[in-house]
Amino acid sequence: GIGVLIGPFLVRAIVGGTDRRVLLAIGFTMTLWGLSYLGTAAAPTLLLAACAVLIGHAGAGSQWTFSSYGLQLYTDDSVRGRIFGLDFAAVTLTSTASQLLFGLLAETVAVRTIFAMTAAAAMGFGLLWWRLTRRYWDRPTPELYMQPIPPPRGSPD
């Protein structure tokens, strides 16, 4: 929806325009998605739940966009198609598995609990990403990857 569409643009504007900062934002955006779904589980009104979902999907859309961008930067041309095929297959598999799992859980577990479980999984993944990739953060990034990302056409920047 709208969150997935605007999320990458908003997060990029917040974290700055270098490739390194965009790639470092992956863990943050996944954790943001989880926190927002936790907010959805606790929301007392439909409007607040919708706002939390919008923010969560902005985080999830940013995470997917930034990780796909990172794959484009760091994979060799000769294997890039295979890498993206594997990435798409993994997304399809996890989406299918989670829909089946949460569909089955919906028979016996409250929807708010399912949202909270989803939030915990997303935050766990985001924190795990931060932990596993932290050793790469301080490494010098090749000059090619330190160039500012040009603003979109028609942007006032």
C-alpha positions as CSV (number, residue, x, y, z in Angstrom):
1,G,0.0,0.0,0.0
2,I,0.9,3.6,0.6
3,G,3.5,2.8,3.3
4,V,5.5,0.5,1.1
5,L,5.4,3.1,-1.7
6,I,6.5,6.2,0.4
7,G,8.7,4.3,3.0
8,P,11.9,4.0,0.9
9,F,11.8,7.7,-0.1
10,L,11.1,8.9,3.5
11,V,13.7,6.7,5.1
12,R,16.3,7.6,2.4
13,A,15.7,11.3,3.2
14,I,16.1,10.7,6.9
15,V,19.3,8.5,6.8
16,G,21.1,10.5,4.1
17,G,22.0,9.9,0.5
18,T,25.0,7.7,0.6
19,D,24.9,4.0,-0.3
20,R,26.5,3.1,3.0
21,R,23.8,4.8,5.1
22,V,21.0,3.4,3.0
23,L,22.4,-0.1,3.5
24,L,23.0,0.4,7.2
25,A,19.3,1.3,7.5
26,I,18.1,-2.2,6.7
27,G,18.2,-3.4,10.3
28,F,16.5,-0.2,11.5
29,T,13.7,-0.5,9.0
30,M,13.0,-4.1,9.9
31,T,12.9,-3.2,13.6
32,L,10.6,-0.3,12.7
33,W,8.2,-2.7,11.0
34,G,8.2,-4.9,14.1
35,L,7.6,-2.0,16.5
36,S,4.8,-0.7,14.3
37,Y,3.1,-4.1,14.3
38,L,3.4,-4.2,18.1
39,G,1.7,-0.8,18.0
40,T,-1.0,-2.4,15.8
41,A,-1.6,-5.1,18.4
42,A,-2.0,-2.6,21.2
43,A,-4.0,0.0,19.2
44,P,-7.3,0.9,20.9
45,T,-8.9,2.2,17.7
46,L,-9.0,1.2,14.0
47,L,-7.5,4.5,13.0
48,L,-4.5,4.1,15.3
49,A,-4.1,0.5,14.1
50,A,-4.2,1.8,10.4
51,C,-1.5,4.4,11.2
52,A,0.7,1.8,12.8
53,V,0.3,-0.5,9.8
54,L,1.2,2.4,7.5
55,I,4.4,3.1,9.4
56,G,5.2,-0.6,9.6
57,H,4.8,-1.1,5.9
58,A,6.9,1.9,5.3
59,G,9.6,0.1,7.2
60,A,9.1,-3.2,5.5
61,G,9.0,-1.6,2.1
62,S,12.3,0.2,2.9
63,Q,13.9,-2.9,4.1
64,W,13.1,-4.8,0.9
65,T,14.1,-1.9,-1.4
66,F,17.4,-1.3,0.4
67,S,18.3,-5.0,0.6
68,S,17.5,-5.4,-3.1
69,Y,19.6,-2.3,-3.8
70,G,22.5,-3.8,-1.8
71,L,22.3,-7.1,-3.7
72,Q,22.6,-5.1,-7.0
73,L,25.7,-3.3,-5.7
74,Y,27.5,-6.2,-4.3
75,T,26.8,-9.1,-6.6
76,D,28.7,-9.9,-9.7
77,D,26.9,-9.4,-13.0
78,S,27.4,-13.0,-13.9
79,V,25.3,-14.3,-11.0
80,R,23.0,-11.4,-10.3
81,G,20.0,-13.0,-12.0
82,R,20.4,-16.2,-10.0
83,I,20.8,-14.2,-6.8
84,F,17.6,-12.3,-7.4
85,G,15.8,-15.5,-8.4
86,L,16.8,-17.0,-5.1
87,D,15.8,-13.8,-3.3
88,F,12.3,-13.8,-4.9
89,A,11.9,-17.6,-4.2
90,A,12.8,-17.0,-0.5
91,V,10.3,-14.1,-0.3
92,T,7.6,-16.2,-1.9
93,L,8.3,-19.2,0.4
94,T,8.3,-17.2,3.6
95,S,5.2,-15.3,2.6
96,T,3.4,-18.5,1.8
97,A,4.6,-20.2,5.0
98,S,3.7,-17.2,7.2
99,Q,0.2,-16.9,5.7
100,L,-0.4,-20.6,6.3
101,L,0.9,-20.4,9.8
102,F,-1.0,-17.3,10.8
103,G,-4.1,-18.6,9.0
104,L,-4.0,-21.7,11.2
105,L,-3.3,-19.7,14.3
106,A,-6.2,-17.4,13.6
107,E,-8.5,-20.4,14.3
108,T,-7.3,-20.5,18.0
109,V,-5.3,-17.4,18.8
110,A,-6.5,-13.7,19.1
111,V,-5.6,-11.5,16.2
112,R,-3.8,-9.1,18.5
113,T,-1.6,-11.9,19.7
114,I,-0.8,-12.8,16.1
115,F,0.2,-9.2,15.4
116,A,2.4,-9.3,18.5
117,M,4.0,-12.6,17.4
118,T,4.7,-11.0,13.9
119,A,6.2,-8.0,15.6
120,A,8.5,-10.1,17.8
121,A,9.7,-12.0,14.7
122,A,10.4,-8.8,12.8
123,M,12.2,-7.1,15.6
124,G,14.2,-10.2,16.3
125,F,15.2,-10.3,12.6
126,G,16.1,-6.6,12.6
127,L,18.2,-6.9,15.7
128,L,19.9,-10.1,14.4
129,W,20.7,-8.2,11.1
130,W,22.3,-5.4,13.1
131,R,24.3,-7.9,15.2
132,L,25.5,-10.0,12.2
133,T,26.4,-7.1,10.0
134,R,28.0,-4.8,12.6
135,R,31.5,-6.0,11.8
136,Y,31.1,-4.6,8.3
137,W,30.0,-1.2,9.3
138,D,33.4,0.2,10.1
139,R,35.2,-1.2,7.1
140,P,36.1,1.3,4.4
141,T,33.5,1.2,1.6
142,P,34.9,1.4,-1.9
143,E,34.7,4.9,-3.4
144,L,32.1,3.8,-5.9
145,Y,29.6,3.0,-3.1
146,M,30.2,6.2,-1.2
147,Q,28.7,8.5,-3.9
148,P,25.6,10.3,-3.0
149,I,22.4,8.9,-4.5
150,P,21.0,11.5,-6.9
151,P,17.5,12.8,-6.0
152,P,14.6,11.7,-8.0
153,R,13.7,13.6,-11.2
154,G,11.6,16.6,-10.5
155,S,12.8,16.8,-6.9
156,P,13.5,20.3,-5.5
157,D,17.0,19.1,-4.3
